[in-house]
């Protein structure tokens, strides 16, 4: 299977490393800068909880245009880089290509199909704590790992090569036709946490301890928005999200918060602005999120 990882950072690099370690010999990693150079010269080193290993991809490069048609393309980019990433793979996509998006946020499949109506576009969400600790080196923290993937009216039997790949290479994965619910369940956690950690410049555990009432209000707004879109989130998911927030590692920050601290493009529109715009479109009260959104936008 010809596999391409577009955005081989903390998440994509870990997945690519897992595929290569499981025996896949046609894995291409798309990266840039010093991280790409380190992968080319030294390989990609993965530091996991119990082990450490180095893999060497078939290709490591910034421009995938010369790699030909791919069987599976995983998009593990920042939402801010999605359009550029989609344009970069124009020569790699055919009717047989499966494109799986693993971005923060929701509702990316229509955007994929707008670019590539002939492709087989899937959506996914992933739970993992992993990041680049130095060029060419990715550290995965803790035991958290869960990948959900699929689309509406999805039959896993139609994707047996992908299922077998994930079975032999990843700790846990779940093919599902209810991927929208899975994505919104994750979004329910990452959207308000990204908003509040960035607003107050504090860690996730501090948000839970110091701003729990505001956090709950944002959770309620997102849940109501999800319901307006036909996604059955409710009180059960709110309580589960608060329980999850109570257990985050002390000092842990959200990726949006880190991007803002480092002066990098941040996923404000995908994680915060989306809620405001969809709320207005559907007539849902998201006034608390809108207030946070305006403050964040003015601070940029």
Secondary structure, 3 states (H helix, E strand, C coil): CCEEEECCCHHHHHHHHHHHHCCCCCEEEECCHHHHHHHHHHCEEEECCCCEEEECCCEEECCHHHCCCCCEEEECCCHHHHHHHHHHCHHHCCCCCEEEECCCCCCCHHHHHHHCCCCEEEEEEEEEEEEEEECCEEEEEEEEEEEEEECCCCCHHHHHHHHHHHHHHCCCEEEECCHHHHHHHHHHHHHHHHHHHHHHCCCHHHHHHHCHHHHHHHHHHHHHHHHHCCCCCCHHHHHHHHHHHCCCCCCCCCHHHHHHHCCCCCCHHHHHHHHHHHHHHHCCCCHHHHHHHHHHHHHC
